[in-house]
Amino acid sequence: MTSTSNPRELRAELETLTTEAFRPELAEIDRLPTLDIARLMNGEDASVPAAVASRLPEIAAAIDAIAERMARGGRLLYAGAGTAGRLGILDASECPPTFNTDPTQVVGLIAGGPEAMVTSVEGAEDSVELARADLDALALTPADTVVGISASGRTPYAIAAVEHARQQGALTIGLSCNPGSTLASAAEHGIEIVVGPELLTGSTRLKAGTAQKLVLNMLSTITMIRLGKTYGNLMVDVRASNDKLRARSHRIVALATGATDTDIERALTEADGEVKTAILILLADVDAATANGLLTAADGHLRAALKSAES
């Protein structure tokens, strides 16, 4: 079933959204020198972090809830249309190389499927049925989290994803950029980052998109910190899939242990390239099998594994 809003009603609804508001003071922006436009745009962007800061308690509460479920084997699923959907897919796609997560652990869904990453799929964002089908294909469980993303907070696809996930017992989060949004109220955790009208009227790939990216960075990164994917501020679960990342792995082990290059290379070889295992080999003076056993017993948390090795 597709949303069938009356065009006149839809126009009236859009006029109430701060992200769609027209700014008459910018009506002749196209006549300004390029540098002046760049200054205006930069000034607009500078206001976004403060808008995010005002919602940090809600963001932190959502992260703790996500981490608790993911620690039980749950997944983090993003659902959105257009820019919002693309941002979700971007965040999800960066988790495997950064935190060595399985590609199925953090997943981005966009209304209209992969084709919608580069082209507009007519009617997809208005489809309630499509959102349900996309989630059903993933066989939701109560351990999963679904984050609906929509700048307007009224996108049917994102709202339907949250409502359907909630019916399945999954944790739900609604991320929007308008106050009092339907999306936020539909979710257990509503996060509304109100950035105000855009430089270009209704172009929510600008401030709203930046705000969504900042929040998604927090949701995934801090969740991974809570899950033990880091040691301090070191990415100890990084997957060394190229020369740059292999060099980074070596540097991370060096920063964590202060060991010599020779010892680091030996440990990484013994650990089959796994950074956490190599660090444990060096700091606890154990072999790879023992290090892996300690990490398994500590659910992958390096600090806990080190403490266990010392006791």
KARA-V382830 format. One record per residue. SS is DSSP state (a for helix, b for strand, c for the rest). BURIAL is # if it has 16 or more other C-alpha atoms within 10 Angstrom, else .. Layout:
ss=SS burial=BURIAL
ss=SS burial=BURIAL
This chain:
ss=c burial=.
ss=b burial=.
ss=c burial=.
ss=c burial=.
ss=c burial=.
ss=c burial=.
ss=a burial=.
ss=a burial=.
ss=a burial=.
ss=a burial=.
ss=a burial=.
ss=a burial=.
ss=a burial=.
ss=a burial=.
ss=c burial=.
ss=c burial=.
ss=c burial=#
ss=a burial=#
ss=a burial=#
ss=a burial=#
ss=c burial=#
ss=c burial=#
ss=c burial=.
ss=a burial=.
ss=a burial=.
ss=a burial=.
ss=c burial=.
ss=c burial=.
ss=a burial=.
ss=a burial=.
ss=a burial=.
ss=c burial=.
ss=c burial=.
ss=a burial=.
ss=a burial=.
ss=a burial=.
ss=a burial=#
ss=a burial=.
ss=a burial=.
ss=a burial=.
ss=a burial=#
ss=a burial=.
ss=a burial=.
ss=a burial=#
ss=a burial=#
ss=a burial=.
ss=c burial=.
ss=a burial=#
ss=a burial=#
ss=a burial=.
ss=a burial=#
ss=a burial=#
ss=a burial=.
ss=c burial=.
ss=c burial=#
ss=a burial=.
ss=a burial=.
ss=a burial=.
ss=a burial=#
ss=a burial=.
ss=a burial=.
ss=a burial=#
ss=a burial=#
ss=a burial=.
ss=a burial=#
ss=a burial=#
ss=a burial=#
ss=a burial=.
ss=a burial=#
ss=a burial=#
ss=c burial=#
ss=c burial=.
ss=c burial=.
ss=c burial=#
ss=c burial=#
ss=b burial=#
ss=b burial=#
ss=b burial=#
ss=b burial=#
ss=b burial=#
ss=c burial=#
ss=a burial=#
ss=a burial=#
ss=a burial=#
ss=a burial=#
ss=a burial=#
ss=a burial=#
ss=a burial=#
ss=a burial=#
ss=a burial=.
ss=a burial=#
ss=a burial=#
ss=a burial=#
ss=a burial=.
ss=a burial=#
ss=a burial=#
ss=a burial=#
ss=a burial=#
ss=a burial=#
ss=c burial=#
ss=c burial=#
ss=c burial=.
ss=c burial=.
ss=c burial=.
ss=c burial=#
ss=b burial=#
ss=b burial=#
ss=b burial=#
ss=b burial=#
ss=b burial=#
ss=c burial=#
ss=c burial=#
ss=c burial=.
ss=a burial=.
ss=a burial=.
ss=a burial=#
ss=a burial=#
ss=c burial=.
ss=c burial=.
ss=c burial=.
ss=c burial=#
ss=c burial=.
ss=c burial=.
ss=a burial=#
ss=a burial=#
ss=a burial=#
ss=b burial=#
ss=a burial=#
ss=a burial=#
ss=a burial=#
ss=a burial=#
ss=a burial=#
ss=a burial=.
ss=a burial=#
ss=a burial=#
ss=a burial=.
ss=c burial=.
ss=c burial=.
ss=c burial=.
ss=c burial=#
ss=c burial=.
ss=c burial=.
ss=c burial=#
ss=c burial=#
ss=b burial=#
ss=b burial=#
ss=b burial=#
ss=b burial=#
ss=b burial=#
ss=b burial=#
ss=c burial=#
ss=c burial=#
ss=c burial=#
ss=c burial=#
ss=c burial=#
ss=a burial=#
ss=a burial=#
ss=a burial=#
ss=a burial=#
ss=a burial=#
ss=a burial=#
ss=a burial=#
ss=a burial=#
ss=a burial=#
ss=a burial=#
ss=a burial=#
ss=a burial=.
ss=c burial=.
ss=c burial=.
ss=c burial=#
ss=b burial=#
ss=b burial=#
ss=b burial=#
ss=b burial=#
ss=b burial=#
ss=b burial=#
ss=c burial=#
ss=c burial=#
ss=c burial=#
ss=c burial=.
ss=c burial=#
ss=a burial=#
ss=a burial=#
ss=a burial=#
ss=a burial=.
ss=a burial=#
ss=c burial=#
ss=c burial=#
ss=b burial=#
ss=b burial=#
ss=b burial=#
ss=b burial=#
ss=c burial=#
ss=c burial=#
ss=c burial=#
ss=c burial=#
ss=c burial=#
ss=c burial=#
ss=c burial=#
ss=c burial=#
ss=c burial=#
ss=c burial=#
ss=c burial=#
ss=c burial=#
ss=c burial=#
ss=c burial=#
ss=a burial=#
ss=a burial=#
ss=a burial=#
ss=a burial=#
ss=a burial=#
ss=a burial=#
ss=a burial=#
ss=a burial=.
ss=a burial=#
ss=a burial=#
ss=a burial=.
ss=a burial=#
ss=a burial=#
ss=a burial=#
ss=a burial=#
ss=a burial=#
ss=a burial=#
ss=a burial=#
ss=a burial=#
ss=a burial=#
ss=c burial=#
ss=c burial=#
ss=c burial=#
ss=c burial=#
ss=b burial=#
ss=c burial=.
ss=c burial=.
ss=b burial=#
ss=c burial=#
ss=c burial=#
ss=c burial=#
ss=c burial=#
ss=c burial=#
ss=c burial=#
ss=c burial=.
ss=c burial=.
ss=a burial=.
ss=a burial=.
ss=a burial=.
ss=a burial=#
ss=a burial=.
ss=a burial=#
ss=a burial=#
ss=a burial=#
ss=a burial=#
ss=a burial=#
ss=a burial=#
ss=a burial=#
ss=a burial=.
ss=a burial=#
ss=a burial=#
ss=c burial=.
ss=c burial=#
ss=c burial=.
ss=a burial=.
ss=a burial=.
ss=a burial=.
ss=a burial=#
ss=a burial=#
ss=a burial=.
ss=a burial=#
ss=a burial=#
ss=a burial=.
ss=a burial=#
ss=c burial=#
ss=c burial=.
ss=c burial=#
ss=c burial=#
ss=a burial=#
ss=a burial=#
ss=a burial=#
ss=a burial=#
ss=a burial=#
ss=a burial=#
ss=a burial=#
ss=a burial=#
ss=a burial=#
ss=a burial=#
ss=c burial=.
ss=c burial=#
ss=c burial=#
ss=a burial=#
ss=a burial=.
ss=a burial=#
ss=a burial=#
ss=a burial=#
ss=a burial=.
ss=a burial=#
ss=a burial=#
ss=a burial=.
ss=a burial=.
ss=c burial=#
ss=c burial=.
ss=c burial=#
ss=c burial=#
ss=a burial=#
ss=a burial=#
ss=a burial=#
ss=a burial=#
ss=a burial=#
ss=a burial=.
ss=a burial=.
ss=a burial=#
ss=a burial=.
ss=c burial=.
